[in-house]
Each structure stands twice: as structure tokens, then as C-alpha cells.
Amino acid sequence: MSKQKLTRERDCVRLTSTVAGPGPYTMRCMILGWLKAKDAVDAGSALADSFPAQTTGDYIREFLDRGAAELRTRKLGFYKRVRFANAFKWRLLEKGVAPETAHDVTQTLLISILTSGADSPQGAVAASGSDGKSGRAESPETLLRRADESAARGAYLEAVAQYQEYIARRPEDLAGFNNLGATLIRLGRLEQARKQLHAALALSPNNADAIFNMGNLRMALGRYADAENYFRRAVAARRTDPLIRTHLAEALAAQSLLDKSRVEYDKILKSKPRFAPALAGLASLERSAGRFSAAEELYRKALQSDPNLPAALVGLSVCRRMGPQDAQWIADTETRANEIQSPLEAASLRFAVGKCYDDLGKYAQAFSNYKRGNELMKPLASPYDVREHSRFVNDMACVYTPEAIKSVKAGGSSSTRPVFVVGMPRSGTSLVEQILASHPAVAGAGELEFWPDELRSDEARIRKELLPAEQRHKIATDYLQVLKSRSANAGYVVDKMPRNADLLGLIHSVFPDARILYVQRDPIDTCLSCYFQHFALPQNYTFDLNDLANYYRQHARLMAHWRKVLPPGTLLDVPYEQLVADQEGWTRKMLAHLGLAWDEACLKFNENPRPVATPSSWQVRQRIYGDSVKRGRHYSRFIKPLLELDRI
């Protein structure tokens, strides 16, 4: 009796004799398998041949969407997807596409087709189809272990395929759904991750791992208060887990609750003094407090424990200006960015390397890294919709007319405690807040999510009509309580959330006596600084120069409306460049706008020890300097979409 070997007939393998050699049926299956593999290669080459000549704007997104949709119909297994991707990339290189672009486009396309089945738990099961090399004979336990090992070494695409196969075989086990969700977060596929994590929690609502990963998802979405709630639930279940507590500390820091964040880091490091993520997190708090040498020391200590920790590598880049002596470190970090599969982590390193080259005056290399960072981020974010943005501006103008604004006084709060510093991101709002918060009567609260949360909770009504007096009264009470939690005694508390610029009509209807300062920086410099900042995915307009230009035009249109309808004395325009040129003169104007007497401490804002939990934490520790004025001149040949903003 001949020996038998177990194979899968649908993948051209079946029960065959090992003695007699392949029969006609087996040979036909082998040929068909080769043809299927060749079909994947041919499909990759053909798709590359249709690659658009213009590689900016929406052309790449549309191309990738079409390509991914076509490939989903082919139902390629994991290994044939890899064959397809290799053929696609090499054909792009043959066509003369830049190696960096070919790599990024291939990676994005492969992520898209590999995770296309993860839109739902059922899809993850369906997407697990094997192509004969996935090790179907393995036990589920071995398959899960291999998937975890793939994820641990950063092979996230391979891990996704393995978790999908595990889910197909063990749909009752939450580990597959949870671990797939965590991996999808690493890949920036947040909506797909959400569905997998919901499936995990449906199987076990109190599972600490799934709750923890839901917190990570909320962090990636910029919903820091929600993330804190999830992390607190996870900590309650696993009080000694250092990673969960580290993420809780990060969520607190993201809300400018830096003292509370420090308490959590201290708890971790007391028992695990070399835990790298906590060391990097504590370093970020030191940086926020202006203790840059201490921060750099902690980042380096973290890297001794984990040499590839992205948070520590990024943190080192923003502790000081880089110099020629840092050239090797910059080159090593750039190499590391090329090796990371996670687009979010790779992007964070690209932005860090871009900042380093900018410090060195190597502007072409700086822009190349910033551009690649944004190219990694854009496919992960929902598309910026300029038409929807324009409709929002129109709605605000229709609701908050001069007549409506005049009517709000009776139903609004009489409190003057809130002070709103608004503007585009990267326009100088942190500087203005720091100057004001150096006055003994003023406290800075950082960027509060309160008003954006109000919009999310009742957007349809806010865009349709003036809120009734009862609702505005409740909002005022809730907001004043938030300010009290940030400072119990200060006469004025500054909320410097830039996005509040969209909601000045709503804010004025709740606090008609509150003062607003609008920081306006050169539009090209503002948008360029946004493009150079690694923002969270919800700030989707920052990942593309055309989107940034369109966003700024809508922003300027809405601000022109607020100037027209808000009562005189409510809104003060603060031109950033004039503030830099005449710090004392404009500081006096800002204090007078709030009704405050002059205080010399405002001129020494850089000596203020208050923590600053924004990307400007380094800048606000320096005396005012003009380096950031007309910064765009160094990059003019790269930023054509922004140059027309000079006319605004």
C-alpha cells in the first residue's frame, strides 16, 4: 500500500501517491496553479501600466481605489497577493516611477487588498481563502502563534492574513478578532479595526485586551477623553500591566492633564524602571515642561531598552535643533522609516527626519521626507471633502446672521472667564496662549475638545438653527465646570483649540461677553507648517497641499463672516508677523482686549514653567524670533498649490 500525503484539491493538491508519480489530474492541477500564479503576476504588471502620469492630488487615490476594487473580484490568496504586489512594483520601477513612490503605492495597494475582507467579522472569515501555501494542516493554536509572531516583528500584512485564517477556523475565539483589530490599527485601517474589536467585545464584553485596543483606536481617531475611559476600564482589570497604564498616561497628556499623566508614569517606572514606552512618555512630559535636556536623557534611556521605539526616535528629534553632529543618527532613522510596515509609525519617523533636515537647511531632503510622511497618511484618512466644508461654512453664515447674533445676549451666560484663542493650526495660537497665561490673572487650558464635541453631538441642529436658551445655559454650565477643573482661581482661562474658529457663532451665543483672539499667520507659512506636522487622521486636509489650500480658503471665508457679524470689541485680530516684530505693543493690545492691566511677566513668556502639550512646546520656550516668518521661501519650488494663497 502506497504512502499517502494530505493536500487540498481546490489548491491543486489532493490525496496522491508518493510512489507512482503525478497522474493526469494532478498534472492538470499543477498547471492550473501555475497559471493562477501567472495570472496574479500579469494582473500586477497590467495595473502598473495604467499608473497615472500625475502622482499628486486625487489621481493616486482614484487609481488605488480602482485597482483594489478590481483585485477584490479576483479573490487572490495571500501568497498570490504578494506575487501580484511584487510584479506591480517592479513594473512601476521599469516605467521610471521613483523608487520611493513605487514602494509607497505598492504598500498602500497591498494593505487595501489584504484588509478588504476585514470590513466585517464575516468578511474576515471570507478573506481567509488559502492558495495552497498557508499551512492549512497547522493546528489553530500554531496558526495563532505564528500570527502573533508576525505582528510582533512588524510583519503586519502577513499577520492580517494569518489572523483571518485563524478566525475562519475559530470564529468563537475573541483572540482572533482582537488581535486582527490591533493589527489593523497599526496599519491605519481604523474603521475595519473598529468592526473587529466590536466583534471581540460581543464575545466577551469585559475582555481587557479588547477594551485596551478600543482605547488605542480612539487615540488614533483623536478622541482622547473616550480613549481615557477605555484605558481606565482596562487598568481596572489589569492594574499591574505597564503597557495599559502607559497608554492611559498618554491619553491624559493628550488632554493637557499633565500632572495626572505624570502620576501614572511614576507608578509604572517605580516597579519597571526600564520600561521603554513609559520612559518615552515621561520624556514627553519633561519636554512639555521645557526641560529639554532631561527629556533627551529619558528618550535615550528608552532607546537603550528598545532601540527601535518610534516614540523615542521622534521625541529626540524635537528636543532641540539638530546639527551636523547628528547626521548619522538622522540617516539611521531614515533607514528605519524605510523598513517599518506600519504606515502610521513610518510616517511619524518621516516627519521627524523632515524636521531634522529642515534644521540643517537641507530643504529638498526635508520636503521629500515630509511629502512621504503625508503620502503614507492620506490613504488612511477619509477624503477631505471641500464641497461639504463649503456647505458647513454656508450653514454657519445662514444660522448666525447679524440679527441672530443680536438676539443671543438675553439667553447667554454673562461670564467673561472663558477666553478663546483661535486660528488655523500652526498659526501661532500656542504662542499667544503662552503670553496670556504668563499674566497672573490668566491660566492656559490648552486645546479643549469641548466645542468640537458639542458639534459632533448635535451637528444637524447647530447647522440649522440658533440653539434655544435652555440648551445654551446648560452648555455654559458644563463648560464653566470644565474650566474650573483646569484652574479653580484664575480670573480668565484660555481655550486655544484652533478648531473653535469654526464655531464662533455658537460660542458667542453661549458666552456673548467672552473675548476672542484670532491669530492670523501668513497663509503659505501656516499651510506649510501644517503639512510639516504629523497630525492625527481626523485632520485629513493636512496631508495634501491642494486640500490644505482649499481648506484655508474656506477657513478665511468663515472668519470674514465672523468679523462681519460679531459685535465690536468681541474679536481681536492678532497678526502673527506683527506680534513677532513688536512683541510688547501687541501684548499690550491683547491684554487690553481682555481688560487686564499690563504685567512685565508677559514679555518673559518663555520663562513660564507651565507645561505646553502641543507641537509648539519647544518654540514657546524660546524668545520670539523671526525664523518662522516667510518660512515658505525655502520650499517655494515644491509648494505650487499654496502659492496662490498669497492673494488672500
N, C-alpha and C positions, 0 to 999 in steps of 0.2 A: 504494500500500500504506500503510495507516494506521500511525501510530506506536503502539508498544506500551509498556505500563508493567508492571513486575513487582509482583505483590501476592500476598497469602496468602488462599486461598479459605476456609480454616476461620475466618479472622477477617473474613469478609465482604469480602475483597478478592481479586481474581484478575486474569488477563490480560484487560484490557478495552481497547476502542478509545478513543482520546482525541478522535476526530472525531465519531462518531455519537451520543455521549451514552450514559447508562446504559440498559441493556436491562432487561427484566423480572427476570431472575435477579439482576442487580446491585442493582436497587432492593430486591428481597426481602432480600438480604444486608444492605443498609444499614439497613433497617427492623429486621431481627433484631438487628443490632449495637446499634441504639438501644435496643431492648427489653432486651437483656442489660445495657447500662449502667443503664437504668432499674431493672432487677431488683436491681442492686447498691445503688442508692440506696434503693429500697424496703426491702431487707433491713436496711440500716443504720438506717433510721427505725424499723422494726418491732422490732429488737433494743433500741433505745434506749427504746421504750415499755415494755419488760419490765424496765427497770433497777430494782433493789430500792430501796425507800424507806430502808432502813437501810444506811448506807455504811461500816460498821465491821466488824471481825472477819472471819469467813469468808464473809460474804454476797457481797462483791465478788469474791473468788476463785472461788466457785462459779458466779457469773454469768459471769465471764470464761471459765472452763473450758467452760461450756455454749455460750457464744457462739462461741468459737474452734472447738469441735468441729463445730458446725453449719456454720460457714463453710468448713471444710475440705472438706465434701461438695460445695460449690458450685464449687470449683476456679476461683476468680476469678484472672484475671491481675493483674499488678502495678497497672496503672492503674485497674482496676475495684476493687481493694482500696482504693486511695486514694479513689475515689468513695464507696465504702461507708463509709470512716472519716470523711470529711467530713460525710456525711449523718447518721451516728451521732452525731458530736459536736454538730452544730447542733441535732439533735432533743433531746439532753440539755440544751442551753442553753435551748431553748424550754420544756422541762419545769421549769426553775428550778434545775437542778443547778449548783452553784458552778463558775465557770469553771476554777479550778484542778483540781477533781475531774474535770470533763469532759475536760480536757486529759490528765490522767494516765491515766484509764481508757481513753481512745481510744488513747493512745500504747501502753499495755500490750497492748491487744487487737490493734492493728496489728502490733506486734512478734510477738505469738503466731501470728497467721495467716500473716504473711510468712515466719517462720522455721520454720513447721510442717513444711516439706519438707526441712529441714536436719537431721533426726534421723539421717540416714544419708547416705553419699555418693550412693546410688541415689535417695534422696528428694530430694536437692538437684537431681539431674538432672530428676526428675519434676516438681519445683516450678517449673521454669523456663518453664512454658507461657506463651506470649505472648498478648496480646489485641489485637494489631494495631498497637501504637504503640511497641514496644520496639526497633525498629530492627533487625529480623532480617537485613536486607540488609547490615548492617555486617560488616566483617571481624572475626574473633575478636580480632585484635590491638587494633582500635579499641574493641571492647566491653570488653576487659580494661583498657585505658587509661581509659575512662570510669568503670568500676567503681572503679579506684584513685583517680581524681579525686573521685568521690563520697565515698569513705571519707576522703580527705584533708581535705575541707571539712566533715566531720562529718555528712554525709547517709547515715547507716549503713543505714537501711531501703532506700533506693534502691540502695546498694551491694550489699546482700544479693541483691536481685532480679537485678542485673546479673551478679554472680558466679555465681549459679545458672544463668543462661542461658549464661555462658561455659563452665561445667563441662559443660552438656549438649552443647556443640559441641566441646569439647576435653577429654574425660574422661581423657586420658592425660597432661595437663599438671598438675603438682602446684601451680602458681601459683594456680589457681582454688580448690582445696581449702584451701591455706594461707591465702590472703587472705580467703576466706569464714570460716575458723576464727578469724582475728584479728578480723574484724568482729563475729562473734558474741560474742566475749569482751567487746568494747566494749558490746554490748547486754545483757551479763549472761546470755546463753544458753550456760552453760558445758558442759552435757552435749552439746549439739549441736555446740559448738565442738570438744570432745574428739574426736568421731567424724570431723569434717572433717580435723583435724590428724593423726589416725591414718591417714586415707586418704592424706594428703600424704606422711607418713613411709613408708608402704608403697610408694609410688612411688620415694622417694629417702630411705633411712634416715639419711643423713648431711647432709641439707639444713639449712644453718644457720638459715634463716628459720623453717622448721617447728619445729626444736628450740627456737629462741628463743621462739616463740609457745606451745609446750608449757610452757616456763618461766613465761610470763605466766599461763597457765591455772592452774598450780599456785599461783602467788602469789594469784590471785583466790580459790582454794579454801583459802587459809591454810596451805598445805603448803610452808613456806619452805625447808626443807632439800632437798626434792625440786626446788624451783624453782632453788636454787643449783646443783644438779648439772646441770640442763639449761642454765643460763646459762653454766656453765664449759665445757660442750661447745661451745656457740655461740661463746664467746670464743676457744676454741682454733682454731676455723675462721676467725674474723674478728677478729683481735687489735686491729685499729685502728678497729673500729666503736664509736663512742662510746655509742650507744643501748644496745647489748647489754651493754657494761660497766657502764653506769648501772644497768641492771636487776639485774645481779649485785650491785652495791653495795647496792641496795635489799633484796635477799634476805638479804644478810649483816646489814644493820641490823635487819631484822625478827627475826633470831635473836639480837639483842643482841651481835653480833660487830662492834662499832662501830669498833674500831681497823682491822680488816681492811676494813671498808666505806670508811673514810676513805682508805686506800691506793688503792683503785680510783678513787674520785672524784679524787684528786690526779693519777692517771695521765691521766684524761680532760682535766681542766682545764689540765694542763701544755701540751697540744697544741691544745685548743679552749677557751680561757678564757671564752668567752661561750656555751657550750653550756647552754641553759636547764635541761633536766632534771637535769643534773649539779649545777648551781648550787643548784637547789631541794633536791636530795638532800643536798648538803653543808650547806645551811642547816638541814635537819632534824637532822643530827648536832650542829651547834652548839646547836640548841635542846635536844637531849638532854643536852648537857653543861652546860646552864644559861647559855649565852652568848646571851641573847635579842636583844640589840642587834645582835650580829654576824649572827645568824640573820635578823633582819628586813632587814638590809642586803643579804644574799645573796638573799633572796626577791625584793626589789625589783630587784636586778640581773638575776635570772632573768626577771622580768616585762618588763624593758626589751627583752630578746631575744624573748620570747614573751608578749605581754600577756594572753593567754587561758589560760595554763598552769594547769590546775586545782590541781596540787600546790602551786604557789607561792601561789595565791589562798587555798587552805585553810591553808597554813602561816602566812601573815601573820595570819590570824585568831586563832591560838593562841599567838602570841609575847608577847602582853600583853593586858591588859584594854582593850577598846575604849571610846572616849569620844565625846562629841558631835562632835568634830572629824572623826570617821571616818564620819559619816552618808552622805556622797556615795559613798565607797568601798563601803559596805555596800549602798546602793541599786544601784550599778553591778553588784556581784557578784550580787545577787538577780536583776537583769535577765538577766545572763549565764546563771544557772541555768535561766531560762525558755527559753533559746534552744538549749541543748545537747540533742542527740538521744540521746546515751549516757546511759541511766538511772543507771549507776554514777557517772559524772562529775557528772551533775546532782545526784545525791543527796549527793555529797561537798560540793558547794557549798551545798546546803540546810542541811546540818549546820553548816557554817561560819557561814552567815548567822544560823542559830538561835543559835549561841554569841554572836555579836556583839550581837544584840538582847537576849539574856539579860544580857550585861554592862551594857547600857544600862537595864535594868529594864523593858524593853518586852516583858512576858511573853506577851501574846497573840500578838504578831508572832513572838516566838521559838518558841512552841509550834507555830504554823502552819507554820513552815519545818521544824522537826523532824518534824512529822507528815508533811509532804510527802516529806521525805527517806526516812522509813520506808515510806511508801506506794510509793515507787519501788523500794525494796529487796525488799519482801516478795514480789512476784510472781516475782522471780528466784530466790529461795531455795526449797529443798524445804520443804514444810509442817512446822511443828513438831507432833509427834505426842505429845500429853500421855499417851495410853494407853501408848505404847511407853516413854516416860520413866518412868511409874509401874511398868511391868514391870521396867525396869532397877533401880529402887530396891528392888523386891521381891526381885530376884535377888541384889543385894548383901547384903540382910538375911538371905537364906536361906543364902548361902555363908559369910559372915563372922559366924557366931554366936559367943556368948561362949566356947563350947567350942573352936571353930576358932581363935579369937584366942589362947587359952591355949596352943594346941599349936604356935604358929609360932616360939617362942623358939629351939628347938633347931635348926631349919633355916634361920634368918635370919642376916643379917650382923650383926656386933657393932659396926659403925661408927656413930659418933654425928656424923659430919661433915655429913650432909645435914640441913638444916632446911627444913621445909615451911611456907610461909605461904599459907593458902588462904582462900577465901571466894567470894561472888558477885563477878563483875566489877564494878568501880566501887565496891567496898565499903571501900576503904582499904588494900588489900594493898600497893600501891606505897609508901605512907607507912610502913607497918610495916617493909617491907624496907629502906627508906632509913634508918630509925632504927637498925635492927640492923646494917646494913652500915657505919654510922659508927663502930662498935666496932672496934678494931684487930685483933681475933681473927676477924672475920666478913667475908665477901665476899658480894656480891649477884650472882646469876647471871641475874636477870631471869626471864622466863617460858619455861621449857624445855618442849619438845614431847615429852620422853622418855616420860612416863607415858601421855598420850593416844595416842602411837604404839604403846606396848605393848598398850593396849586394842584398837586397830584391828587389830593383827597377830594377836591371839589372843582375840578377844572372846568367842566361844562358850565356850571353856574357862574364861576368867576369870569368866564369869557362871554357870558350872555347878559349879565345884569349886575348892578351895584348890590352888594350883599346887604340884607336887612340889618337894622341897628342891633338887634339882639345877637345875631351871629357875630357881628363886628365886636361887640362888647365882650363876648366870650373869647374871641381870638386875642383881644387886647389883654385880658386877664391871664390867659395862658402864656402869652409872650413875655409879659412882665415877670411872671414867675420864672421863666427860663433865664431872663436877665438877672434876677435875684440870685439864682443858683450859681451864676458866674461871678457876680460881685454883689455882696449884700449892702455895701455902704456907698459906693461911688455915685455921684450925682448924675453922671452920664455913662452909658455903656455902649461901646461901638460894636455894631454888627457889620463886618466887612465882606459879607458874601457878595461876590460880583454879580451873581445871577439875580439879585434883588433889583437890579436895574430894569428887568422885565416887568416888575410888579409894583412900580412906584405908585401907580394909581390905587391899587389895593392897599398898600402900606399907608398912603396918605388918608384913605378912607377910614382906617382904623386908628391912626395916630396923626391927626391933622396938624398938631403943633410940633411934631418931631422935625428935626433938621436933617437934611440930606446933603452929602458932598459927592459930586460926580467927578472922578478922576479921569481926565482925558489925555491920553498919550498919543504921539504921532501914530497914525493908523498902521503904517508899514512896520514900524518898530513893535507895535503891540501885537500884530498878527504874526510877525516873525518870532517873537518871544513865545507866543502860544504854540507855534509849530515846533519850537525847540524844547518844549516842556512835555514830559511824559504824563499826559492826563489819563484819567480813567475812561473806560469805554463810553459812558454816557455823554462825554463831551466830544461827540463824534465829528463835529465840524472842525476840530483842530488837526485832523490827520491828513488834510489835503489843502493845498494853497487856494484852489478855486473855491472850495467850501468856506474857507476862512474869509476870503474876500466877500463872498455872498452874505455870510453871517454878519460881518461887520457892517455892511450896507443896511441890513435890516435893523441891527442894533442902533446905528446912527439915526435911522428914520424914527424909531420909537423914542429915543432920547429927545429928538426935536419936538415930538408931541408932548412929552412930559414938561419940557421947558415952556411950552406954549400954554399949558392948562394949569400947572401948579401955581399957587399964589406966590406973589413976590416975597422973597425972603425965605422961602422953603428950600430951594435948591441952589447950591453954590457950585459953579463950575471951577475945578481946580486943574489948570493946565500943567501937566507933569513937567514939561520942559521949563516953564516959568518957575515952578517950585524949586527945581534944581538950580536955576540961575539966581533966584532970590529967596532963599530958604526963610529968612526972618520975615520978610514982607508978606509972603504967602502964609506963613504960620500965624502971623497976627490976624490976617483976614479969616482964616479958618476958625481961630478961637473966637473972634468977634461974631462970626456966624452962629456960634453956639451960645453967645452971651457970656463968655468967660474972660476973665482978666488975664493979662499977659503973665507967663511964667517962663523963666530962663531955661528950666529943665527941658522944655520942648525943643530947644536948639541942640541939646545933647541927647537926642533920642537914641543914638547908637550906644549909649551907656546904660540904657534902661534894661534891667535884668529880666523883665517879663519874658516868658517863653513865647516864641513865634512859630507856630506849627504850620507854616506854609512853605512853598518852594523858595520864598524870598528871605528865609531865615538868615542866610549869610549876608545878603545885601543890606538888611536893616541894621546890621551890627557895624556897618561902615559909615563914615561920614559921607554926606551927599557928594556924589561925584558925577561927572558928565559922560562916563564911558558908555552908558546905556542910551544916550541921546544920539539919534541918527545911526543906530547900530546897523540898519539895513544897508548902508553904503558898502559894507564889506561883502554883501551877498546879492547885490543888485542883479548880477548876471544869472542867478538861479531862481529868482522870485518874480518872474514876469506877471503872474496873476495878481500880485499885491501892488504893483507899481501904480496902477490906475487909482488906488485909494488915495494917492496924493492930492487928488482933486476934491476930496470930500472935506 
